[in-house]
Amino acid sequence: MSWRGIAAIVLVAAALFSGWSAWNNRDRRSQETVDPDRSSYVLRDFQMTALDKDGKESVTLQAPYMQSSAQDKSYTVQTPLFLVPDENGGHWETRSKTAWISADGDKAILQDDVVANSAPGAPDRTDFKTSRLDLLPNENRAVTDQQVTLTQPGSILTGRGFEMNLDTRQYKFQSRVKSRYVPKSAR
């Protein structure tokens, strides 16, 4: 056999191997999928303000970390601070260790050591603590079915299940309500 015949056989074998290799690589790439737990994006050390339908501030969120879920477009936030405007021009400050926010932003579920404080200059300072709180900024409401401790000047209320209108600061407990009067001399 001449050198030309050997070169032709080697070239045909290389072409066959090259075609087979390209075909195998194409199949592997088409089978790759996106990890459903992967984030669409991550925000670090941020502040964002959501507006209501009239263009007024609905809620402001500050946090060191937030990630968006690629699967359902919801958000997970670490150590959030939610600032919800009140009727007097101040802001309710609501903190927790973690929060989940729906994709459309109409519901935030705060969990683990939830603490809410009325605006610092409010006439009747109100603070409450619970383990979970559903914040509904479009309705200016906060609700929970957990145990809540509410502190105001002169009284401490505890109960299970709680709903509060953040505009008017009107609240109601659902059950197991206990009240404790704290005289001025003890404050």
KOLZA-782997 format. One line per field, with one value per residue: residue number from 0; x negated, y negated, z negated of N, C-alpha, C, O in turn. Coordinates in nm, 2 decimals, decimal comma, always signed. Atoms other than C-alpha are relative to their C-alpha. Layout:
n <- [NUM  ...]
n.xx <- [X  ...]
n.yy <- [Y  ...]
n.zz <- [Z  ...]
ca.xx <- [X  ...]
ca.yy <- [Y  ...]
ca.zz <- [Z  ...]
c.xx <- [X  ...]
c.yy <- [Y  ...]
c.zz <- [Z  ...]
o.xx <- [X  ...]
o.yy <- [Y  ...]
o.zz <- [Z  ...]
! end
This chain:
n <- [0  1  2  3  4  5  6  7  8  9  10  11  12  13  14  15  16  17  18  19  20  21  22  23  24  25  26  27  28  29  30  31  32  33  34  35  36  37  38  39  40  41  42  43  44  45  46  47  48  49  50  51  52  53  54  55  56  57  58  59  60  61  62  63  64  65  66  67  68  69  70  71  72  73  74  75  76  77  78  79  80  81  82  83  84  85  86  87  88  89  90  91  92  93  94  95  96  97  98  99  100  101  102  103  104  105  106  107  108  109  110  111  112  113  114  115  116  117  118  119  120  121  122  123  124  125  126  127  128  129  130  131  132  133  134  135  136  137  138  139  140  141  142  143  144  145  146  147  148  149  150  151  152  153  154  155  156  157  158  159  160  161  162  163  164  165  166  167  168  169  170  171  172  173  174  175  176  177  178  179  180  181  182  183  184  185  186]
n.xx <- [-0,09  +0,08  -0,02  -0,13  -0,11  +0,00  -0,05  -0,15  -0,07  +0,01  -0,09  -0,14  -0,02  +0,00  -0,13  -0,11  +0,01  -0,04  -0,15  -0,06  +0,02  -0,09  -0,14  -0,01  +0,00  -0,13  -0,10  +0,02  -0,03  -0,15  -0,06  +0,03  -0,11  +0,03  -0,03  -0,11  +0,03  +0,09  -0,06  +0,01  +0,10  +0,02  +0,03  +0,08  +0,00  -0,08  -0,13  -0,09  -0,13  -0,11  -0,11  -0,13  -0,06  -0,01  +0,13  +0,05  +0,08  -0,07  +0,09  +0,15  +0,07  +0,14  +0,05  +0,13  +0,01  -0,13  +0,02  -0,13  -0,01  -0,02  -0,12  -0,13  +0,02  -0,01  +0,12  +0,04  +0,08  +0,06  -0,01  -0,07  -0,06  -0,11  -0,04  -0,14  -0,04  -0,12  -0,09  +0,06  +0,12  +0,11  +0,00  +0,01  +0,12  -0,03  +0,12  +0,00  +0,13  -0,02  -0,13  -0,03  -0,08  -0,06  +0,05  -0,06  +0,02  -0,11  +0,01  +0,13  -0,01  +0,12  +0,01  +0,11  +0,02  -0,06  -0,02  -0,05  -0,01  -0,06  +0,10  +0,06  -0,07  -0,14  -0,05  -0,01  +0,09  -0,05  +0,10  -0,05  +0,09  -0,06  +0,10  -0,04  -0,09  -0,03  -0,01  -0,07  +0,02  -0,11  -0,12  +0,05  -0,04  +0,09  -0,08  +0,07  -0,08  +0,10  +0,00  +0,05  +0,01  -0,01  +0,04  -0,03  +0,02  -0,10  -0,05  +0,06  -0,10  +0,04  -0,11  +0,03  -0,07  +0,01  -0,01  +0,02  -0,01  +0,12  -0,03  -0,08  +0,05  -0,10  +0,04  -0,08  +0,05  -0,10  -0,03  +0,09  +0,05  +0,03  +0,04  +0,07  +0,01  +0,13  -0,01  +0,11  +0,11  +0,08  +0,05]
n.yy <- [+0,12  +0,12  +0,10  +0,07  -0,09  +0,01  +0,13  +0,01  -0,07  +0,07  +0,12  -0,04  -0,03  +0,13  +0,06  -0,08  +0,02  +0,14  +0,01  -0,07  +0,08  +0,12  -0,05  -0,03  +0,12  +0,06  -0,06  +0,04  +0,14  +0,01  -0,06  +0,08  +0,07  +0,11  -0,04  +0,07  +0,08  +0,11  +0,13  +0,08  +0,11  +0,02  +0,14  +0,02  +0,13  +0,08  +0,06  +0,01  +0,06  -0,04  +0,11  -0,06  +0,03  +0,14  +0,05  +0,03  -0,10  -0,11  -0,06  +0,00  -0,12  +0,00  -0,12  -0,03  -0,11  -0,04  -0,08  -0,03  -0,14  -0,02  -0,09  +0,07  +0,15  +0,06  +0,05  -0,03  +0,11  -0,02  +0,11  +0,11  +0,11  +0,06  +0,13  +0,02  +0,13  +0,01  +0,12  +0,13  +0,03  -0,08  -0,14  -0,12  -0,08  -0,15  -0,08  -0,15  -0,07  -0,04  +0,03  -0,05  +0,10  -0,06  +0,05  +0,12  +0,10  +0,04  -0,07  -0,03  -0,08  +0,02  -0,11  -0,01  +0,13  +0,12  +0,11  +0,12  +0,12  +0,11  +0,11  +0,05  +0,12  -0,03  +0,04  -0,12  -0,10  -0,14  -0,10  -0,13  -0,11  -0,13  -0,08  +0,01  +0,11  +0,02  +0,14  +0,02  +0,14  +0,07  +0,02  +0,06  -0,09  -0,10  -0,11  -0,12  -0,09  -0,03  +0,07  +0,13  +0,09  +0,14  +0,09  +0,14  +0,06  -0,03  -0,14  -0,11  -0,10  -0,12  -0,08  -0,08  +0,05  +0,15  +0,08  +0,14  +0,10  +0,09  +0,14  +0,05  -0,06  -0,08  -0,14  -0,09  -0,14  -0,10  -0,08  -0,01  +0,14  +0,04  +0,14  +0,04  +0,15  +0,04  +0,14  +0,10  -0,01  -0,12  +0,02]
n.zz <- [+0,00  -0,01  +0,11  -0,02  +0,05  +0,15  +0,04  -0,02  +0,11  +0,13  -0,01  +0,01  +0,14  +0,07  -0,03  +0,07  +0,14  +0,02  -0,01  +0,11  +0,12  -0,01  +0,03  +0,15  +0,07  -0,02  +0,08  +0,14  +0,03  -0,01  +0,12  +0,12  +0,04  +0,09  +0,14  +0,05  +0,12  -0,03  +0,00  -0,12  +0,04  +0,15  +0,04  +0,12  +0,06  -0,08  +0,04  -0,11  +0,04  -0,09  +0,00  -0,01  -0,13  -0,01  -0,01  +0,13  +0,06  +0,06  +0,10  -0,04  +0,05  +0,01  +0,04  -0,05  -0,10  -0,06  -0,12  -0,08  -0,05  -0,14  -0,02  +0,02  +0,00  +0,13  +0,05  +0,13  +0,05  +0,13  +0,09  -0,06  +0,08  -0,08  +0,05  -0,05  +0,04  +0,08  -0,03  +0,06  -0,07  +0,04  -0,06  +0,08  -0,03  +0,02  -0,02  +0,02  -0,05  -0,14  -0,06  -0,14  -0,06  -0,12  -0,13  -0,03  +0,11  +0,08  +0,13  +0,06  +0,12  +0,08  +0,09  +0,10  +0,08  -0,07  +0,09  -0,07  +0,08  -0,06  -0,03  +0,12  +0,05  +0,02  +0,13  +0,09  -0,05  +0,00  -0,04  +0,01  -0,03  -0,03  -0,07  -0,15  -0,03  -0,14  -0,03  -0,12  -0,02  -0,08  +0,08  +0,12  +0,11  +0,04  +0,06  +0,04  +0,08  +0,10  +0,12  -0,02  +0,12  -0,05  +0,11  -0,02  +0,13  +0,10  -0,01  -0,08  -0,04  -0,07  -0,05  -0,12  -0,12  +0,01  -0,12  +0,02  -0,11  +0,03  -0,02  +0,11  +0,12  +0,07  +0,00  +0,08  +0,03  -0,03  +0,12  +0,12  +0,03  +0,14  +0,01  +0,13  +0,02  +0,05  +0,04  -0,04  +0,10  -0,03  -0,13]
ca.xx <- [+0,00  -0,13  -0,16  +0,14  +0,36  +0,25  +0,31  +0,66  +0,75  +0,62  +0,81  +1,14  +1,09  +1,02  +1,33  +1,55  +1,41  +1,46  +1,82  +1,90  +1,74  +1,94  +2,26  +2,20  +2,12  +2,44  +2,65  +2,49  +2,54  +2,92  +2,97  +2,83  +3,10  +3,11  +3,10  +3,44  +3,29  +3,06  +3,13  +3,22  +3,02  +2,89  +2,89  +2,64  +2,67  +2,96  +3,27  +3,57  +3,91  +4,23  +4,51  +4,88  +5,13  +5,14  +4,76  +4,71  +4,46  +4,61  +4,31  +3,93  +3,71  +3,35  +3,14  +2,79  +2,89  +3,19  +3,21  +3,48  +3,60  +3,58  +3,87  +4,15  +4,00  +4,04  +3,77  +3,58  +3,43  +3,19  +3,23  +3,48  +3,59  +3,93  +4,03  +4,41  +4,54  +4,80  +5,07  +4,84  +4,56  +4,34  +4,26  +4,33  +4,00  +4,04  +3,74  +3,69  +3,41  +3,56  +3,84  +4,01  +4,17  +4,42  +4,34  +4,58  +4,48  +4,82  +4,72  +4,42  +4,38  +4,14  +4,01  +3,79  +3,77  +4,01  +4,01  +4,22  +4,20  +4,42  +4,24  +4,00  +4,20  +4,54  +4,76  +4,83  +4,53  +4,63  +4,40  +4,49  +4,30  +4,39  +4,23  +4,41  +4,58  +4,76  +4,71  +4,96  +4,83  +5,11  +5,37  +5,15  +5,21  +5,00  +5,15  +5,03  +5,18  +4,88  +4,84  +4,79  +4,67  +4,77  +4,62  +4,76  +4,71  +4,89  +4,97  +4,85  +5,09  +5,03  +5,25  +5,26  +5,36  +5,32  +5,42  +5,32  +5,41  +5,07  +5,24  +5,48  +5,28  +5,60  +5,54  +5,72  +5,62  +5,80  +5,77  +5,60  +5,56  +5,39  +5,34  +5,09  +5,11  +4,77  +4,79  +4,58  +4,37  +4,26  +4,17]
ca.yy <- [+0,00  -0,34  -0,64  -0,80  -0,50  -0,51  -0,89  -0,85  -0,58  -0,79  -1,10  -0,90  -0,76  -1,11  -1,24  -0,96  -1,01  -1,39  -1,35  -1,09  -1,32  -1,63  -1,42  -1,30  -1,65  -1,79  -1,54  -1,62  -1,99  -1,95  -1,74  -2,01  -2,17  -2,48  -2,41  -2,50  -2,62  -2,86  -3,23  -3,46  -3,74  -3,84  -4,19  -4,29  -4,58  -4,75  -4,96  -4,95  -5,14  -5,00  -5,25  -5,19  -5,24  -5,62  -5,65  -5,70  -5,50  -5,16  -5,00  -5,04  -4,74  -4,75  -4,44  -4,30  -4,01  -3,92  -3,65  -3,59  -3,24  -3,14  -2,90  -3,12  -3,47  -3,51  -3,66  -3,54  -3,81  -3,79  -4,03  -4,26  -4,60  -4,70  -5,06  -5,11  -5,47  -5,57  -5,84  -6,09  -6,09  -5,85  -5,48  -5,16  -4,97  -4,59  -4,36  -3,98  -3,73  -3,61  -3,70  -3,56  -3,81  -3,70  -3,76  -4,05  -4,21  -4,21  -3,98  -3,95  -3,67  -3,77  -3,49  -3,44  -3,72  -3,96  -4,30  -4,60  -4,95  -5,25  -5,57  -5,71  -6,04  -5,87  -6,00  -5,65  -5,44  -5,09  -4,79  -4,43  -4,10  -3,76  -3,47  -3,52  -3,81  -3,85  -4,20  -4,31  -4,65  -4,72  -4,69  -4,85  -4,55  -4,31  -3,97  -3,66  -3,35  -3,33  -3,45  -3,83  -4,07  -4,43  -4,70  -5,06  -5,32  -5,19  -4,84  -4,51  -4,29  -3,93  -3,70  -3,45  -3,57  -3,94  -4,19  -4,55  -4,84  -5,02  -5,34  -5,38  -5,17  -4,99  -4,63  -4,32  -3,99  -3,67  -3,47  -3,41  -3,78  -3,89  -4,25  -4,39  -4,75  -4,91  -5,22  -5,53  -5,48  -5,13  -5,26]
ca.zz <- [+0,00  +0,09  -0,15  +0,02  -0,07  -0,43  -0,45  -0,30  -0,56  -0,85  -0,72  -0,68  -1,04  -1,17  -1,00  -1,14  -1,49  -1,46  -1,35  -1,62  -1,89  -1,77  -1,78  -2,14  -2,26  -2,11  -2,29  -2,63  -2,60  -2,51  -2,83  -3,07  -3,28  -3,50  -3,88  -4,02  -4,35  -4,18  -4,22  -3,94  -4,12  -4,46  -4,62  -4,89  -5,13  -4,96  -5,01  -4,79  -4,81  -4,68  -4,58  -4,61  -4,32  -4,39  -4,37  -4,74  -4,95  -5,05  -5,22  -5,22  -5,27  -5,39  -5,42  -5,39  -5,16  -4,93  -4,67  -4,40  -4,33  -3,97  -4,01  -4,15  -4,14  -4,52  -4,74  -5,05  -5,27  -5,56  -5,86  -5,69  -5,82  -5,68  -5,71  -5,67  -5,66  -5,93  -5,93  -6,12  -5,86  -6,05  -5,98  -6,16  -6,19  -6,16  -6,19  -6,18  -6,12  -5,79  -5,55  -5,24  -5,00  -4,73  -4,36  -4,33  -4,67  -4,82  -5,11  -5,33  -5,59  -5,86  -6,08  -6,39  -6,65  -6,48  -6,65  -6,54  -6,67  -6,60  -6,47  -6,73  -6,76  -6,79  -7,07  -7,22  -7,15  -7,06  -7,03  -6,96  -6,94  -6,79  -6,61  -6,27  -6,11  -5,78  -5,65  -5,39  -5,27  -5,01  -5,29  -5,56  -5,79  -5,99  -6,10  -6,28  -6,44  -6,68  -7,04  -7,05  -7,33  -7,27  -7,49  -7,52  -7,79  -8,09  -7,97  -7,84  -7,64  -7,54  -7,33  -7,05  -6,70  -6,62  -6,36  -6,33  -6,10  -6,06  -5,95  -6,24  -6,49  -6,58  -6,68  -6,80  -6,96  -6,87  -7,19  -7,53  -7,60  -7,92  -8,02  -8,28  -8,40  -8,45  -8,67  -8,59  -8,90  -8,77  -8,42]
c.xx <- [-0,09  +0,03  +0,13  +0,12  +0,01  +0,05  +0,15  +0,07  -0,01  +0,09  +0,15  +0,02  +0,01  +0,13  +0,12  -0,01  +0,04  +0,15  +0,07  -0,02  +0,09  +0,14  +0,02  +0,00  +0,13  +0,10  -0,02  +0,04  +0,16  +0,06  -0,02  +0,13  -0,04  +0,04  +0,11  -0,02  -0,09  +0,08  +0,00  -0,10  +0,00  -0,03  -0,07  +0,01  +0,08  +0,12  +0,08  +0,14  +0,10  +0,11  +0,13  +0,06  +0,01  -0,14  -0,06  -0,08  +0,09  -0,08  -0,14  -0,06  -0,15  -0,05  -0,14  -0,01  +0,14  -0,03  +0,14  +0,00  +0,03  +0,13  +0,13  -0,01  +0,02  -0,14  -0,02  -0,09  -0,05  +0,00  +0,06  +0,04  +0,11  +0,05  +0,14  +0,05  +0,13  +0,07  -0,07  -0,13  -0,12  +0,00  +0,00  -0,13  +0,03  -0,12  +0,03  -0,13  +0,01  +0,14  +0,02  +0,10  +0,06  -0,05  +0,05  -0,01  +0,11  +0,01  -0,14  +0,02  -0,13  +0,00  -0,12  -0,03  +0,05  +0,03  +0,05  +0,01  +0,07  -0,11  -0,05  +0,08  +0,15  +0,05  +0,01  -0,09  +0,05  -0,11  +0,07  -0,10  +0,08  -0,10  +0,03  +0,10  +0,02  +0,02  +0,07  +0,00  +0,11  +0,12  -0,04  +0,04  -0,11  +0,09  -0,09  +0,10  -0,09  +0,03  -0,07  -0,01  -0,01  -0,02  +0,04  -0,02  +0,11  +0,05  -0,08  +0,11  -0,07  +0,12  -0,05  +0,09  +0,01  +0,02  -0,01  +0,01  -0,12  +0,03  +0,06  -0,06  +0,10  -0,04  +0,10  -0,07  +0,11  +0,04  -0,11  -0,07  -0,02  -0,05  -0,07  -0,02  -0,14  +0,01  -0,12  -0,12  -0,09  -0,07  -0,14]
c.yy <- [-0,12  -0,10  -0,08  +0,08  -0,01  -0,13  -0,01  +0,08  -0,07  -0,12  +0,04  +0,04  -0,12  -0,07  +0,07  -0,03  -0,14  -0,01  +0,07  -0,09  -0,12  +0,05  +0,03  -0,13  -0,08  +0,06  -0,04  -0,14  -0,02  +0,06  -0,09  -0,08  -0,11  +0,05  -0,08  -0,08  -0,12  -0,14  -0,07  -0,11  -0,01  -0,15  +0,00  -0,14  -0,10  -0,06  -0,02  -0,05  +0,05  -0,11  +0,07  -0,05  -0,15  -0,06  -0,05  +0,12  +0,10  +0,06  -0,02  +0,12  -0,03  +0,13  +0,02  +0,10  +0,04  +0,08  +0,03  +0,14  +0,00  +0,07  -0,08  -0,15  -0,06  -0,04  +0,06  -0,11  +0,04  -0,13  -0,13  -0,11  -0,06  -0,13  -0,03  -0,14  +0,01  -0,13  -0,13  -0,04  +0,08  +0,14  +0,10  +0,07  +0,14  +0,08  +0,15  +0,06  +0,04  -0,05  +0,06  -0,11  +0,06  -0,08  -0,14  -0,11  -0,03  +0,07  +0,03  +0,08  -0,01  +0,11  -0,02  -0,14  -0,12  -0,11  -0,12  -0,11  -0,11  -0,11  -0,06  -0,12  +0,02  -0,03  +0,11  +0,10  +0,14  +0,09  +0,14  +0,10  +0,13  +0,08  +0,00  -0,11  -0,01  -0,15  -0,02  -0,15  -0,07  -0,02  -0,07  +0,08  +0,09  +0,10  +0,12  +0,09  +0,05  -0,08  -0,14  -0,07  -0,14  -0,09  -0,15  -0,06  +0,03  +0,14  +0,09  +0,10  +0,12  +0,07  +0,08  -0,05  -0,15  -0,06  -0,14  -0,08  -0,09  -0,14  -0,06  +0,05  +0,07  +0,15  +0,09  +0,13  +0,10  +0,08  +0,00  -0,13  -0,02  -0,14  -0,02  -0,15  -0,02  -0,15  -0,08  +0,02  +0,13  -0,01  -0,06]
c.zz <- [+0,00  -0,12  +0,02  -0,05  -0,15  -0,05  +0,02  -0,11  -0,13  +0,01  -0,01  -0,15  -0,08  +0,02  -0,07  -0,15  -0,03  +0,00  -0,12  -0,13  +0,00  -0,03  -0,15  -0,08  +0,02  -0,09  -0,15  -0,03  +0,00  -0,13  -0,13  -0,04  -0,10  -0,14  -0,05  -0,13  +0,02  +0,00  +0,13  -0,02  -0,15  -0,01  -0,13  -0,05  +0,09  -0,07  +0,12  -0,06  +0,10  -0,01  +0,01  +0,14  +0,02  +0,01  -0,13  -0,06  -0,07  -0,11  +0,06  -0,07  +0,00  -0,05  +0,05  +0,12  +0,04  +0,12  +0,06  +0,04  +0,15  +0,03  -0,01  -0,01  -0,14  -0,05  -0,14  -0,05  -0,14  -0,08  +0,06  -0,10  +0,10  -0,06  +0,07  -0,05  -0,09  +0,04  -0,04  +0,08  -0,04  +0,07  -0,11  +0,04  -0,04  +0,04  -0,03  +0,04  +0,15  +0,05  +0,14  +0,05  +0,13  +0,13  +0,03  -0,12  -0,08  -0,13  -0,04  -0,13  -0,07  -0,10  -0,09  -0,06  +0,07  -0,11  +0,09  -0,09  +0,07  +0,02  -0,13  -0,06  -0,02  -0,14  -0,10  +0,06  -0,02  +0,06  -0,01  +0,05  +0,02  +0,07  +0,15  +0,02  +0,15  +0,02  +0,13  +0,03  +0,08  -0,09  -0,13  -0,13  -0,03  -0,08  -0,04  -0,08  -0,12  -0,13  +0,02  -0,14  +0,05  -0,13  +0,04  -0,14  -0,09  +0,01  +0,09  +0,03  +0,06  +0,05  +0,12  +0,11  -0,02  +0,13  -0,03  +0,13  -0,02  +0,02  -0,13  -0,14  -0,08  +0,01  -0,07  -0,01  +0,03  -0,12  -0,11  -0,03  -0,15  +0,01  -0,14  +0,00  -0,06  -0,04  +0,04  -0,09  +0,03  +0,14  +0,00]
o.xx <- [-0,19  +0,13  +0,18  +0,21  +0,12  +0,13  +0,22  +0,18  +0,09  +0,15  +0,22  +0,13  +0,09  +0,19  +0,21  +0,10  +0,11  +0,21  +0,17  +0,07  +0,15  +0,21  +0,13  +0,08  +0,17  +0,18  +0,08  +0,10  +0,20  +0,18  +0,04  +0,20  -0,15  +0,15  +0,10  +0,05  -0,12  +0,19  -0,09  -0,18  +0,08  -0,10  -0,04  -0,01  +0,02  +0,14  +0,04  +0,18  +0,09  +0,14  +0,15  -0,01  +0,02  -0,15  -0,17  -0,05  +0,18  -0,04  -0,16  -0,04  -0,21  +0,01  -0,18  -0,10  +0,23  -0,12  +0,24  -0,11  +0,12  +0,19  +0,21  +0,09  +0,03  -0,24  +0,07  -0,19  +0,01  -0,03  -0,01  +0,07  +0,07  +0,07  +0,14  +0,06  +0,22  +0,02  -0,03  -0,20  -0,23  +0,08  -0,07  -0,15  +0,05  -0,16  +0,12  -0,22  -0,08  +0,23  -0,08  +0,19  -0,02  -0,11  -0,02  +0,03  +0,11  +0,10  -0,22  +0,10  -0,23  +0,10  -0,22  -0,09  -0,03  +0,09  -0,01  +0,06  +0,04  -0,22  +0,03  +0,08  +0,22  -0,02  -0,02  -0,04  +0,10  -0,16  +0,14  -0,18  +0,18  -0,21  -0,06  +0,19  -0,08  +0,11  +0,02  +0,09  +0,14  +0,20  +0,04  +0,08  -0,20  +0,17  -0,20  +0,19  -0,04  +0,11  -0,17  +0,08  -0,10  +0,05  +0,00  -0,03  +0,23  +0,12  -0,15  +0,17  -0,16  +0,23  -0,16  +0,21  +0,05  -0,02  +0,05  -0,05  -0,12  -0,05  +0,01  -0,02  +0,08  -0,09  +0,18  -0,14  +0,23  +0,15  -0,22  -0,19  +0,07  -0,12  -0,03  -0,07  -0,18  +0,01  -0,23  -0,23  -0,21  -0,15  -0,20]
o.yy <- [-0,13  -0,08  -0,12  +0,02  -0,01  -0,14  -0,07  +0,03  -0,08  -0,15  -0,03  +0,01  -0,13  -0,12  +0,00  -0,05  -0,16  -0,08  +0,02  -0,09  -0,16  -0,03  -0,01  -0,14  -0,15  -0,02  -0,06  -0,16  -0,10  +0,02  -0,06  -0,13  -0,10  +0,11  -0,21  -0,18  -0,19  -0,14  -0,04  -0,15  +0,04  -0,21  +0,08  -0,23  -0,19  -0,03  -0,07  -0,01  +0,03  -0,16  +0,18  -0,11  -0,20  -0,19  -0,11  +0,24  +0,07  +0,09  -0,02  +0,15  -0,07  +0,19  -0,04  +0,11  +0,05  +0,04  +0,05  +0,20  -0,06  +0,06  -0,07  -0,22  -0,19  -0,01  +0,07  -0,14  +0,10  -0,24  -0,23  -0,08  -0,11  -0,13  -0,05  -0,16  +0,09  -0,21  -0,24  -0,13  +0,06  +0,16  +0,08  +0,09  +0,17  +0,07  +0,19  -0,01  +0,03  -0,08  +0,08  -0,15  +0,12  -0,18  -0,23  -0,22  -0,12  +0,05  +0,08  +0,04  +0,04  +0,15  -0,08  -0,23  -0,22  -0,08  -0,15  -0,09  -0,13  -0,10  -0,07  -0,14  -0,08  -0,01  +0,10  +0,18  +0,18  +0,06  +0,16  +0,08  +0,16  +0,04  +0,04  -0,13  -0,01  -0,20  +0,04  -0,23  -0,19  -0,11  -0,10  +0,02  +0,13  +0,07  +0,14  +0,04  +0,14  -0,17  -0,15  -0,05  -0,18  -0,07  -0,19  +0,00  +0,01  +0,18  +0,05  +0,15  +0,10  +0,06  +0,06  -0,07  -0,20  +0,00  -0,19  -0,04  -0,17  -0,23  -0,16  +0,00  +0,09  +0,20  +0,04  +0,18  +0,06  +0,11  -0,05  -0,14  +0,01  -0,18  +0,03  -0,21  +0,04  -0,23  -0,03  +0,01  +0,13  +0,07  -0,07]
o.zz <- [-0,07  -0,19  -0,08  -0,10  -0,20  -0,14  -0,06  -0,16  -0,20  -0,09  -0,07  -0,20  -0,17  -0,08  -0,12  -0,21  -0,14  -0,08  -0,17  -0,21  -0,11  -0,10  -0,20  -0,17  -0,08  -0,14  -0,22  -0,14  -0,08  -0,16  -0,23  +0,05  -0,16  -0,16  -0,05  -0,15  -0,07  +0,05  +0,21  +0,07  -0,22  +0,07  -0,22  +0,03  +0,15  -0,19  +0,22  -0,17  +0,22  -0,12  +0,08  +0,22  +0,14  +0,02  -0,13  -0,02  -0,15  -0,22  +0,18  -0,18  +0,11  -0,14  +0,15  +0,19  -0,04  +0,20  -0,01  +0,09  +0,19  +0,14  +0,08  -0,04  -0,15  +0,02  -0,22  +0,02  -0,22  -0,03  +0,07  -0,22  +0,20  -0,18  +0,19  -0,17  -0,07  +0,12  +0,00  +0,04  +0,01  +0,16  -0,21  +0,16  -0,16  +0,16  -0,10  +0,10  +0,22  -0,03  +0,21  -0,02  +0,21  +0,12  +0,08  -0,10  -0,16  -0,21  +0,04  -0,21  -0,03  -0,16  -0,05  +0,01  +0,10  -0,21  +0,19  -0,21  +0,19  -0,03  -0,23  -0,18  -0,05  -0,23  -0,22  +0,15  -0,12  +0,16  -0,10  +0,14  -0,04  +0,10  +0,23  -0,06  +0,22  -0,04  +0,23  +0,00  +0,06  -0,05  -0,22  -0,23  +0,05  -0,16  +0,02  -0,14  -0,19  -0,13  +0,09  -0,22  +0,13  -0,23  +0,15  -0,24  -0,06  -0,09  +0,18  -0,07  +0,14  -0,01  +0,17  +0,10  -0,12  +0,23  -0,13  +0,23  -0,12  -0,02  -0,18  -0,24  -0,20  +0,12  -0,15  +0,08  +0,01  -0,14  -0,08  -0,05  -0,23  +0,10  -0,24  +0,10  -0,16  +0,04  +0,06  -0,04  +0,00  +0,17  +0,10]
! end
